[in-house]
Amino acid sequence: MPITKRPCSNCPFLCDDAAIALEPGRIEGIVSDLLRDDQQTFVCHKTLDTSERMTCAGAVGLMSKLGRLPVIARLGLVYGVITPRDIEVSAAMVIDPDDMALGDLQTGKTAGDRCGR
């Protein structure tokens, strides 16, 4: 499965107000699944209805912040599909795992706060 190089403009993992909102706890559930099995991937929502599904760069960026790149990202690096710079840039665009764990709804944090601002 190919990997997007950058998060979509409304990727749910983005740390800005453009991120599409998911049900409370959904992002934590996705991350938990990815941490439990590094062979798991998260499909980019913009490729769900296409013949070529792609791994979400936002999810890869978030996992890189946790030091746990999924197998698909490691293979992408080996085969030159993505670069370390692609992952670094994606990671800078997504939520901070420490802030995510606090539960934004309980703390009253805004999306901008999730970017470390």
C-alpha positions in Angstrom: 0.0 0.0 0.0 1.5 3.4 -1.0 1.9 6.2 1.5 0.9 9.8 1.2 3.9 12.1 1.5 2.0 14.8 3.6 -1.2 14.8 5.6 -4.3 15.9 3.7 -5.6 19.4 4.1 -8.2 18.1 6.6 -6.4 15.1 8.0 -7.9 14.2 11.4 -4.4 14.1 12.9 -3.6 17.7 12.0 -3.0 20.0 14.9 -4.9 22.9 13.4 -8.5 23.8 12.9 -8.7 22.3 9.4 -8.6 18.8 10.9 -11.9 16.9 10.5 -13.4 16.1 13.8 -13.7 12.4 14.8 -15.8 11.0 17.6 -14.3 11.5 21.1 -11.6 8.8 21.7 -11.4 7.7 18.1 -7.9 9.1 17.5 -6.7 7.5 20.7 -8.2 4.2 19.5 -6.4 4.4 16.2 -3.1 5.1 17.9 -3.7 2.3 20.3 -4.3 -0.1 17.4 -1.2 1.1 15.7 0.9 0.7 18.8 -0.4 -2.8 19.5 0.6 -4.0 16.0 3.2 -2.3 13.9 1.9 -4.2 10.8 -1.3 -2.2 11.1 -1.8 0.9 9.0 -4.4 3.7 8.9 -5.8 4.4 5.5 -6.0 8.1 4.3 -9.7 9.0 4.4 -9.4 10.6 1.0 -8.4 7.3 -0.6 -11.1 5.1 1.1 -13.3 5.2 -2.0 -10.6 4.8 -4.6 -9.0 1.7 -6.1 -5.6 2.7 -4.6 -5.9 3.1 -0.9 -2.9 4.9 0.7 -1.5 5.0 4.2 -2.2 8.2 6.0 0.9 10.5 6.3 -0.7 12.1 9.4 -0.9 8.8 11.2 2.7 8.0 10.2 3.8 11.5 11.4 2.1 10.9 14.8 3.6 7.4 15.2 7.1 8.8 14.4 6.6 11.2 17.4 6.1 8.1 19.5 9.2 6.5 18.0 7.1 3.7 16.6 7.0 3.8 12.8 4.7 1.1 11.3 6.1 -1.5 9.0 4.6 0.2 6.0 6.5 3.4 6.7 9.8 1.5 7.3 9.3 -0.3 4.0 8.5 3.1 2.3 11.8 4.4 3.6 13.8 1.4 2.4 12.2 1.6 -1.1 12.4 5.3 -1.4 8.7 5.9 -1.5 9.0 8.4 1.3 12.0 10.1 2.9 13.0 10.8 6.4 12.2 14.5 5.6 8.7 13.5 4.5 8.1 12.0 7.9 9.7 14.9 9.7 7.5 17.4 7.9 4.4 15.3 8.5 5.2 15.0 12.2 5.5 18.8 12.5 2.0 19.1 11.2 0.2 16.7 13.5 -1.0 16.6 17.1 1.4 16.1 19.9 0.9 12.7 21.5 1.3 14.1 25.0 -1.5 16.6 24.4 -3.7 13.9 22.9 -3.3 11.8 26.0 -4.7 14.6 28.1 -8.0 14.5 26.3 -8.7 17.8 24.6 -12.3 17.9 25.7 -11.5 17.7 29.3 -8.7 20.3 29.2 -10.5 22.7 26.9 -7.5 22.8 24.6 -8.1 24.1 21.1 -6.7 22.5 18.0 -4.0 25.2 17.9 -2.9 24.2 21.4 -2.3 20.6 20.1 0.4 22.0 17.8 2.4 23.1 20.9 1.4 26.7 20.5 
